[in-house]
Amino acid sequence: MGTRIAVTMMSFVAVLASWFAAQGAIPGGLLVFGGFAGEFFANGSYRIEGDGWPALIGTFTLTDSEFVMLPSEGASECTGPGRYRVSS
């Protein structure tokens, strides 16, 4: 994964975590940030895609203070959970 793509993906997640902190919920519908588009579903799954980037598919959990994204098995670049702290 290129550094630029990793930083953009982290920015996408940071924006999402900020929204959650402010609103108390993940926004519905398609989210677009830079070259990425992602959707988070009510069943706890997500899909994020970007130009020149393989689709990232997995599950997520939310608590009052943490947003965790766990990629599906077989993800080539992201192999463990991404943990992001949120606060309102």
Biopython code that builds the backbone (N, CA, C, O; Angstrom):
import numpy as np
from Bio.PDB.StructureBuilder import StructureBuilder

atoms = [
    (1, "MET", "N", (0.865, -1.166, 0.000)),
    (1, "MET", "CA", (0.000, 0.000, 0.000)),
    (1, "MET", "C", (0.906, 1.222, 0.000)),
    (1, "MET", "O", (1.834, 1.316, 0.804)),
    (2, "GLY", "N", (0.638, 2.144, -0.891)),
    (2, "GLY", "CA", (1.432, 3.351, -0.952)),
    (2, "GLY", "C", (1.128, 4.265, 0.222)),
    (2, "GLY", "O", (0.024, 4.249, 0.768)),
    (3, "THR", "N", (2.118, 5.061, 0.604)),
    (3, "THR", "CA", (1.954, 5.978, 1.736)),
    (3, "THR", "C", (0.813, 6.948, 1.496)),
    (3, "THR", "O", (0.028, 7.214, 2.406)),
    (4, "ARG", "N", (0.708, 7.480, 0.287)),
    (4, "ARG", "CA", (-0.359, 8.442, -0.016)),
    (4, "ARG", "C", (-1.739, 7.809, 0.161)),
    (4, "ARG", "O", (-2.637, 8.426, 0.732)),
    (5, "ILE", "N", (-1.906, 6.585, -0.324)),
    (5, "ILE", "CA", (-3.187, 5.897, -0.194)),
    (5, "ILE", "C", (-3.478, 5.608, 1.266)),
    (5, "ILE", "O", (-4.615, 5.774, 1.708)),
    (6, "ALA", "N", (-2.481, 5.181, 2.024)),
    (6, "ALA", "CA", (-2.684, 4.888, 3.442)),
    (6, "ALA", "C", (-3.115, 6.135, 4.199)),
    (6, "ALA", "O", (-4.013, 6.069, 5.037)),
    (7, "VAL", "N", (-2.487, 7.269, 3.914)),
    (7, "VAL", "CA", (-2.846, 8.519, 4.582)),
    (7, "VAL", "C", (-4.260, 8.933, 4.200)),
    (7, "VAL", "O", (-5.020, 9.378, 5.060)),
    (8, "THR", "N", (-4.631, 8.795, 2.924)),
    (8, "THR", "CA", (-5.978, 9.143, 2.498)),
    (8, "THR", "C", (-7.002, 8.234, 3.151)),
    (8, "THR", "O", (-8.056, 8.712, 3.573)),
    (9, "MET", "N", (-6.726, 6.929, 3.249)),
    (9, "MET", "CA", (-7.631, 6.003, 3.908)),
    (9, "MET", "C", (-7.773, 6.363, 5.385)),
    (9, "MET", "O", (-8.880, 6.342, 5.923)),
    (10, "MET", "N", (-6.672, 6.690, 6.037)),
    (10, "MET", "CA", (-6.729, 7.085, 7.441)),
    (10, "MET", "C", (-7.540, 8.368, 7.598)),
    (10, "MET", "O", (-8.267, 8.524, 8.579)),
    (11, "SER", "N", (-7.424, 9.286, 6.640)),
    (11, "SER", "CA", (-8.210, 10.522, 6.679)),
    (11, "SER", "C", (-9.695, 10.213, 6.542)),
    (11, "SER", "O", (-10.522, 10.811, 7.231)),
    (12, "PHE", "N", (-10.035, 9.288, 5.661)),
    (12, "PHE", "CA", (-11.418, 8.867, 5.469)),
    (12, "PHE", "C", (-11.987, 8.348, 6.789)),
    (12, "PHE", "O", (-13.090, 8.720, 7.189)),
    (13, "VAL", "N", (-11.229, 7.492, 7.454)),
    (13, "VAL", "CA", (-11.680, 6.912, 8.727)),
    (13, "VAL", "C", (-11.742, 7.985, 9.806)),
    (13, "VAL", "O", (-12.649, 7.962, 10.638)),
    (14, "ALA", "N", (-10.804, 8.920, 9.813)),
    (14, "ALA", "CA", (-10.826, 10.006, 10.801)),
    (14, "ALA", "C", (-12.076, 10.865, 10.637)),
    (14, "ALA", "O", (-12.691, 11.257, 11.628)),
    (15, "VAL", "N", (-12.453, 11.157, 9.402)),
    (15, "VAL", "CA", (-13.677, 11.925, 9.149)),
    (15, "VAL", "C", (-14.892, 11.142, 9.640)),
    (15, "VAL", "O", (-15.797, 11.708, 10.252)),
    (16, "LEU", "N", (-14.907, 9.857, 9.373)),
    (16, "LEU", "CA", (-16.009, 9.011, 9.821)),
    (16, "LEU", "C", (-16.086, 8.974, 11.342)),
    (16, "LEU", "O", (-17.174, 9.092, 11.906)),
    (17, "ALA", "N", (-14.953, 8.813, 12.009)),
    (17, "ALA", "CA", (-14.929, 8.783, 13.473)),
    (17, "ALA", "C", (-15.371, 10.123, 14.054)),
    (17, "ALA", "O", (-16.056, 10.157, 15.076)),
    (18, "SER", "N", (-14.989, 11.215, 13.418)),
    (18, "SER", "CA", (-15.418, 12.542, 13.875)),
    (18, "SER", "C", (-16.928, 12.699, 13.750)),
    (18, "SER", "O", (-17.576, 13.248, 14.641)),
    (19, "TRP", "N", (-17.482, 12.219, 12.648)),
    (19, "TRP", "CA", (-18.935, 12.269, 12.456)),
    (19, "TRP", "C", (-19.623, 11.486, 13.565)),
    (19, "TRP", "O", (-20.591, 11.957, 14.163)),
    (20, "PHE", "N", (-19.113, 10.284, 13.834)),
    (20, "PHE", "CA", (-19.708, 9.449, 14.880)),
    (20, "PHE", "C", (-19.668, 10.165, 16.225)),
    (20, "PHE", "O", (-20.652, 10.155, 16.966)),
    (21, "ALA", "N", (-18.535, 10.786, 16.542)),
    (21, "ALA", "CA", (-18.408, 11.500, 17.816)),
    (21, "ALA", "C", (-19.424, 12.633, 17.917)),
    (21, "ALA", "O", (-19.998, 12.861, 18.982)),
    (22, "ALA", "N", (-19.645, 13.336, 16.822)),
    (22, "ALA", "CA", (-20.565, 14.476, 16.832)),
    (22, "ALA", "C", (-22.030, 14.053, 16.788)),
    (22, "ALA", "O", (-22.874, 14.665, 17.442)),
    (23, "GLN", "N", (-22.331, 13.015, 16.024)),
    (23, "GLN", "CA", (-23.718, 12.630, 15.781)),
    (23, "GLN", "C", (-24.174, 11.411, 16.589)),
    (23, "GLN", "O", (-25.374, 11.200, 16.765)),
    (24, "GLY", "N", (-23.223, 10.607, 17.080)),
    (24, "GLY", "CA", (-23.573, 9.407, 17.825)),
    (24, "GLY", "C", (-23.978, 8.233, 16.954)),
    (24, "GLY", "O", (-24.498, 7.240, 17.463)),
    (25, "ALA", "N", (-23.749, 8.328, 15.642)),
    (25, "ALA", "CA", (-24.103, 7.248, 14.725)),
    (25, "ALA", "C", (-23.289, 7.365, 13.445)),
    (25, "ALA", "O", (-22.814, 8.444, 13.091)),
    (26, "ILE", "N", (-23.138, 6.251, 12.764)),
    (26, "ILE", "CA", (-22.485, 6.252, 11.456)),
    (26, "ILE", "C", (-23.490, 6.797, 10.444)),
    (26, "ILE", "O", (-24.650, 6.385, 10.456)),
    (27, "PRO", "N", (-23.076, 7.707, 9.573)),
    (27, "PRO", "CA", (-24.017, 8.234, 8.574)),
    (27, "PRO", "C", (-24.433, 7.146, 7.587)),
    (27, "PRO", "O", (-23.640, 6.267, 7.247)),
    (28, "GLY", "N", (-25.665, 7.212, 7.138)),
    (28, "GLY", "CA", (-26.156, 6.254, 6.164)),
    (28, "GLY", "C", (-25.818, 6.687, 4.754)),
    (28, "GLY", "O", (-25.515, 7.855, 4.509)),
    (29, "GLY", "N", (-25.870, 5.751, 3.836)),
    (29, "GLY", "CA", (-25.625, 6.057, 2.433)),
    (29, "GLY", "C", (-24.157, 6.048, 2.076)),
    (29, "GLY", "O", (-23.296, 5.770, 2.911)),
    (30, "LEU", "N", (-23.890, 6.352, 0.842)),
    (30, "LEU", "CA", (-22.535, 6.341, 0.311)),
    (30, "LEU", "C", (-21.764, 7.564, 0.804)),
    (30, "LEU", "O", (-22.243, 8.691, 0.682)),
    (31, "LEU", "N", (-20.582, 7.346, 1.357)),
    (31, "LEU", "CA", (-19.706, 8.424, 1.808)),
    (31, "LEU", "C", (-18.556, 8.538, 0.817)),
    (31, "LEU", "O", (-17.976, 7.527, 0.422)),
    (32, "VAL", "N", (-18.225, 9.748, 0.415)),
    (32, "VAL", "CA", (-17.132, 9.969, -0.532)),
    (32, "VAL", "C", (-16.150, 10.932, 0.100)),
    (32, "VAL", "O", (-16.533, 11.987, 0.606)),
    (33, "PHE", "N", (-14.861, 10.556, 0.066)),
    (33, "PHE", "CA", (-13.804, 11.394, 0.612)),
    (33, "PHE", "C", (-12.593, 11.228, -0.285)),
    (33, "PHE", "O", (-12.041, 10.132, -0.379)),
    (34, "GLY", "N", (-12.173, 12.293, -0.944)),
    (34, "GLY", "CA", (-11.045, 12.195, -1.869)),
    (34, "GLY", "C", (-11.355, 11.167, -2.949)),
    (34, "GLY", "O", (-12.409, 11.231, -3.580)),
    (35, "GLY", "N", (-10.464, 10.240, -3.162)),
    (35, "GLY", "CA", (-10.653, 9.192, -4.159)),
    (35, "GLY", "C", (-11.328, 7.957, -3.617)),
    (35, "GLY", "O", (-11.366, 6.935, -4.301)),
    (36, "PHE", "N", (-11.869, 8.013, -2.403)),
    (36, "PHE", "CA", (-12.493, 6.849, -1.783)),
    (36, "PHE", "C", (-13.997, 7.019, -1.658)),
    (36, "PHE", "O", (-14.498, 8.131, -1.485)),
    (37, "ALA", "N", (-14.704, 5.913, -1.747)),
    (37, "ALA", "CA", (-16.139, 5.870, -1.490)),
    (37, "ALA", "C", (-16.385, 4.664, -0.592)),
    (37, "ALA", "O", (-15.838, 3.586, -0.826)),
    (38, "GLY", "N", (-17.196, 4.847, 0.418)),
    (38, "GLY", "CA", (-17.458, 3.752, 1.338)),
    (38, "GLY", "C", (-18.878, 3.769, 1.831)),
    (38, "GLY", "O", (-19.560, 4.794, 1.819)),
    (39, "GLU", "N", (-19.305, 2.597, 2.267)),
    (39, "GLU", "CA", (-20.647, 2.479, 2.818)),
    (39, "GLU", "C", (-20.595, 1.557, 4.024)),
    (39, "GLU", "O", (-19.937, 0.517, 4.003)),
    (40, "PHE", "N", (-21.298, 1.955, 5.071)),
    (40, "PHE", "CA", (-21.373, 1.192, 6.311)),
    (40, "PHE", "C", (-22.825, 0.782, 6.491)),
    (40, "PHE", "O", (-23.723, 1.623, 6.473)),
    (41, "PHE", "N", (-23.052, -0.521, 6.665)),
    (41, "PHE", "CA", (-24.400, -1.068, 6.668)),
    (41, "PHE", "C", (-24.877, -1.392, 8.084)),
    (41, "PHE", "O", (-24.070, -1.609, 8.988)),
    (42, "ALA", "N", (-26.193, -1.422, 8.260)),
    (42, "ALA", "CA", (-26.803, -1.660, 9.570)),
    (42, "ALA", "C", (-26.432, -3.021, 10.158)),
    (42, "ALA", "O", (-26.493, -3.200, 11.374)),
    (43, "ASN", "N", (-26.051, -3.975, 9.321)),
    (43, "ASN", "CA", (-25.685, -5.299, 9.833)),
    (43, "ASN", "C", (-24.245, -5.359, 10.358)),
    (43, "ASN", "O", (-23.767, -6.426, 10.744)),
    (44, "GLY", "N", (-23.550, -4.201, 10.372)),
    (44, "GLY", "CA", (-22.191, -4.147, 10.894)),
    (44, "GLY", "C", (-21.110, -4.446, 9.876)),
    (44, "GLY", "O", (-19.959, -4.673, 10.248)),
    (45, "SER", "N", (-21.457, -4.450, 8.597)),
    (45, "SER", "CA", (-20.448, -4.672, 7.562)),
    (45, "SER", "C", (-20.145, -3.349, 6.848)),
    (45, "SER", "O", (-20.908, -2.387, 6.939)),
    (46, "TYR", "N", (-19.030, -3.325, 6.148)),
    (46, "TYR", "CA", (-18.652, -2.132, 5.382)),
    (46, "TYR", "C", (-17.942, -2.530, 4.107)),
    (46, "TYR", "O", (-17.466, -3.656, 3.967)),
    (47, "ARG", "N", (-17.877, -1.591, 3.181)),
    (47, "ARG", "CA", (-17.134, -1.738, 1.930)),
    (47, "ARG", "C", (-16.586, -0.364, 1.574)),
    (47, "ARG", "O", (-17.335, 0.611, 1.504)),
    (48, "ILE", "N", (-15.273, -0.289, 1.348)),
    (48, "ILE", "CA", (-14.618, 0.954, 0.944)),
    (48, "ILE", "C", (-13.831, 0.660, -0.326)),
    (48, "ILE", "O", (-13.107, -0.333, -0.397)),
    (49, "GLU", "N", (-13.975, 1.526, -1.328)),
    (49, "GLU", "CA", (-13.273, 1.366, -2.595)),
    (49, "GLU", "C", (-12.606, 2.672, -2.971)),
    (49, "GLU", "O", (-13.058, 3.749, -2.581)),
    (50, "GLY", "N", (-11.528, 2.572, -3.733)),
    (50, "GLY", "CA", (-10.834, 3.757, -4.207)),
    (50, "GLY", "C", (-10.096, 3.471, -5.489)),
    (50, "GLY", "O", (-9.807, 2.317, -5.806)),
    (51, "ASP", "N", (-9.789, 4.524, -6.230)),
    (51, "ASP", "CA", (-9.049, 4.377, -7.482)),
    (51, "ASP", "C", (-7.694, 3.737, -7.216)),
    (51, "ASP", "O", (-6.920, 4.232, -6.397)),
    (52, "GLY", "N", (-7.406, 2.637, -7.906)),
    (52, "GLY", "CA", (-6.123, 1.962, -7.757)),
    (52, "GLY", "C", (-5.968, 1.233, -6.431)),
    (52, "GLY", "O", (-4.850, 0.921, -6.022)),
    (53, "TRP", "N", (-7.056, 0.966, -5.770)),
    (53, "TRP", "CA", (-7.038, 0.361, -4.436)),
    (53, "TRP", "C", (-8.005, -0.810, -4.443)),
    (53, "TRP", "O", (-9.145, -0.648, -4.878)),
    (54, "PRO", "N", (-7.592, -1.989, -3.973)),
    (54, "PRO", "CA", (-8.551, -3.092, -3.912)),
    (54, "PRO", "C", (-9.650, -2.787, -2.889)),
    (54, "PRO", "O", (-9.396, -2.120, -1.886)),
    (55, "ALA", "N", (-10.846, -3.266, -3.137)),
    (55, "ALA", "CA", (-11.953, -3.031, -2.207)),
    (55, "ALA", "C", (-11.589, -3.567, -0.821)),
    (55, "ALA", "O", (-11.026, -4.654, -0.689)),
    (56, "LEU", "N", (-11.916, -2.795, 0.191)),
    (56, "LEU", "CA", (-11.706, -3.209, 1.577)),
    (56, "LEU", "C", (-13.083, -3.537, 2.134)),
    (56, "LEU", "O", (-13.947, -2.667, 2.241)),
    (57, "ILE", "N", (-13.273, -4.786, 2.483)),
    (57, "ILE", "CA", (-14.564, -5.287, 2.951)),
    (57, "ILE", "C", (-14.353, -5.908, 4.322)),
    (57, "ILE", "O", (-13.355, -6.592, 4.550)),
    (58, "GLY", "N", (-15.280, -5.677, 5.227)),
    (58, "GLY", "CA", (-15.153, -6.270, 6.547)),
    (58, "GLY", "C", (-16.331, -5.923, 7.430)),
    (58, "GLY", "O", (-17.428, -5.631, 6.954)),
    (59, "THR", "N", (-16.080, -5.961, 8.725)),
    (59, "THR", "CA", (-17.112, -5.643, 9.707)),
    (59, "THR", "C", (-16.604, -4.517, 10.604)),
    (59, "THR", "O", (-15.403, -4.262, 10.688)),
    (60, "PHE", "N", (-17.548, -3.847, 11.272)),
    (60, "PHE", "CA", (-17.166, -2.784, 12.191)),
    (60, "PHE", "C", (-18.020, -2.873, 13.444)),
    (60, "PHE", "O", (-19.117, -3.431, 13.435)),
    (61, "THR", "N", (-17.489, -2.307, 14.520)),
    (61, "THR", "CA", (-18.244, -2.176, 15.763)),
    (61, "THR", "C", (-18.067, -0.755, 16.271)),
    (61, "THR", "O", (-17.054, -0.106, 16.011)),
    (62, "LEU", "N", (-19.065, -0.287, 16.997)),
    (62, "LEU", "CA", (-19.040, 1.040, 17.585)),
    (62, "LEU", "C", (-19.369, 0.942, 19.061)),
    (62, "LEU", "O", (-20.266, 0.198, 19.458)),
    (63, "THR", "N", (-18.646, 1.691, 19.868)),
    (63, "THR", "CA", (-19.006, 1.884, 21.264)),
    (63, "THR", "C", (-18.997, 3.383, 21.505)),
    (63, "THR", "O", (-18.794, 4.161, 20.573)),
    (64, "ASP", "N", (-19.214, 3.789, 22.734)),
    (64, "ASP", "CA", (-19.187, 5.220, 23.038)),
    (64, "ASP", "C", (-17.822, 5.843, 22.805)),
    (64, "ASP", "O", (-17.725, 7.046, 22.563)),
    (65, "SER", "N", (-16.763, 5.042, 22.875)),
    (65, "SER", "CA", (-15.425, 5.623, 22.788)),
    (65, "SER", "C", (-14.523, 4.987, 21.732)),
    (65, "SER", "O", (-13.369, 5.396, 21.597)),
    (66, "GLU", "N", (-15.014, 3.993, 20.976)),
    (66, "GLU", "CA", (-14.136, 3.316, 20.027)),
    (66, "GLU", "C", (-14.896, 2.854, 18.781)),
    (66, "GLU", "O", (-16.014, 2.344, 18.862)),
    (67, "PHE", "N", (-14.262, 3.048, 17.647)),
    (67, "PHE", "CA", (-14.742, 2.585, 16.353)),
    (67, "PHE", "C", (-13.703, 1.580, 15.872)),
    (67, "PHE", "O", (-12.534, 1.931, 15.719)),
    (68, "VAL", "N", (-14.113, 0.322, 15.631)),
    (68, "VAL", "CA", (-13.182, -0.730, 15.236)),
    (68, "VAL", "C", (-13.616, -1.288, 13.886)),
    (68, "VAL", "O", (-14.773, -1.666, 13.695)),
    (69, "MET", "N", (-12.666, -1.333, 12.952)),
    (69, "MET", "CA", (-12.896, -1.922, 11.636)),
    (69, "MET", "C", (-12.044, -3.177, 11.529)),
    (69, "MET", "O", (-10.835, -3.129, 11.753)),
    (70, "LEU", "N", (-12.670, -4.305, 11.186)),
    (70, "LEU", "CA", (-11.960, -5.567, 11.025)),
    (70, "LEU", "C", (-12.129, -6.037, 9.584)),
    (70, "LEU", "O", (-13.236, -6.387, 9.175)),
    (71, "PRO", "N", (-11.032, -6.049, 8.802)),
    (71, "PRO", "CA", (-11.138, -6.483, 7.415)),
    (71, "PRO", "C", (-11.434, -7.982, 7.333)),
    (71, "PRO", "O", (-11.079, -8.747, 8.230)),
    (72, "SER", "N", (-12.084, -8.384, 6.253)),
    (72, "SER", "CA", (-12.358, -9.796, 6.018)),
    (72, "SER", "C", (-11.053, -10.544, 5.820)),
    (72, "SER", "O", (-10.040, -9.960, 5.435)),
    (73, "GLU", "N", (-11.087, -11.843, 6.086)),
    (73, "GLU", "CA", (-9.903, -12.659, 5.825)),
    (73, "GLU", "C", (-9.553, -12.568, 4.352)),
    (73, "GLU", "O", (-10.434, -12.489, 3.495)),
    (74, "GLY", "N", (-8.278, -12.579, 4.071)),
    (74, "GLY", "CA", (-7.832, -12.485, 2.693)),
    (74, "GLY", "C", (-7.489, -11.072, 2.259)),
    (74, "GLY", "O", (-7.004, -10.870, 1.146)),
    (75, "ALA", "N", (-7.732, -10.083, 3.122)),
    (75, "ALA", "CA", (-7.336, -8.707, 2.789)),
    (75, "ALA", "C", (-5.816, -8.681, 2.717)),
    (75, "ALA", "O", (-5.143, -9.083, 3.666)),
    (76, "SER", "N", (-5.274, -8.215, 1.608)),
    (76, "SER", "CA", (-3.827, -8.303, 1.405)),
    (76, "SER", "C", (-3.034, -7.252, 2.172)),
    (76, "SER", "O", (-1.911, -7.530, 2.590)),
    (77, "GLU", "N", (-3.570, -6.076, 2.368)),
    (77, "GLU", "CA", (-2.809, -5.004, 2.999)),
    (77, "GLU", "C", (-3.169, -4.807, 4.467)),
    (77, "GLU", "O", (-2.287, -4.598, 5.299)),
    (78, "CYS", "N", (-4.435, -4.871, 4.781)),
    (78, "CYS", "CA", (-4.890, -4.643, 6.152)),
    (78, "CYS", "C", (-5.245, -5.991, 6.753)),
    (78, "CYS", "O", (-6.238, -6.604, 6.361)),
    (79, "THR", "N", (-4.454, -6.454, 7.690)),
    (79, "THR", "CA", (-4.652, -7.806, 8.209)),
    (79, "THR", "C", (-5.174, -7.845, 9.632)),
    (79, "THR", "O", (-5.516, -8.920, 10.125)),
    (80, "GLY", "N", (-5.245, -6.725, 10.299)),
    (80, "GLY", "CA", (-5.729, -6.697, 11.676)),
    (80, "GLY", "C", (-6.748, -5.610, 11.857)),
    (80, "GLY", "O", (-7.031, -4.850, 10.930)),
    (81, "PRO", "N", (-7.307, -5.530, 13.059)),
    (81, "PRO", "CA", (-8.324, -4.504, 13.302)),
    (81, "PRO", "C", (-7.722, -3.100, 13.312)),
    (81, "PRO", "O", (-6.604, -2.889, 13.781)),
    (82, "GLY", "N", (-8.490, -2.150, 12.785)),
    (82, "GLY", "CA", (-8.154, -0.731, 12.916)),
    (82, "GLY", "C", (-8.979, -0.178, 14.043)),
    (82, "GLY", "O", (-10.208, -0.241, 13.993)),
    (83, "ARG", "N", (-8.342, 0.363, 15.061)),
    (83, "ARG", "CA", (-9.040, 0.870, 16.234)),
    (83, "ARG", "C", (-8.895, 2.388, 16.284)),
    (83, "ARG", "O", (-7.790, 2.921, 16.193)),
    (84, "TYR", "N", (-10.023, 3.070, 16.429)),
    (84, "TYR", "CA", (-10.032, 4.532, 16.444)),
    (84, "TYR", "C", (-10.838, 4.993, 17.646)),
    (84, "TYR", "O", (-11.990, 4.596, 17.821)),
    (85, "ARG", "N", (-10.239, 5.817, 18.458)),
    (85, "ARG", "CA", (-10.937, 6.354, 19.632)),
    (85, "ARG", "C", (-11.766, 7.556, 19.200)),
    (85, "ARG", "O", (-11.336, 8.367, 18.380)),
    (86, "VAL", "N", (-12.955, 7.652, 19.767)),
    (86, "VAL", "CA", (-13.838, 8.781, 19.473)),
    (86, "VAL", "C", (-14.307, 9.371, 20.787)),
    (86, "VAL", "O", (-14.415, 8.668, 21.792)),
    (87, "SER", "N", (-14.581, 10.640, 20.776)),
    (87, "SER", "CA", (-15.139, 11.287, 21.957)),
    (87, "SER", "C", (-16.062, 12.405, 21.498)),
    (87, "SER", "O", (-15.859, 13.004, 20.442)),
    (88, "SER", "N", (-17.065, 12.672, 22.297)),
    (88, "SER", "CA", (-18.009, 13.723, 21.908)),
    (88, "SER", "C", (-17.797, 14.943, 22.789)),
    (88, "SER", "O", (-18.491, 15.947, 22.630)),
]
sb = StructureBuilder()
sb.init_structure("model")
sb.init_model(0)
sb.init_chain("A")
sb.init_seg("    ")
for serial, (resi, resn, name, xyz) in enumerate(atoms, 1):
    if name == "N":
        sb.init_residue(resn, " ", resi, " ")
    sb.init_atom(name, np.array(xyz, "f"), 0.0, 1.0, " ", f" {name:<3s}", serial, name[0])
structure = sb.get_structure()
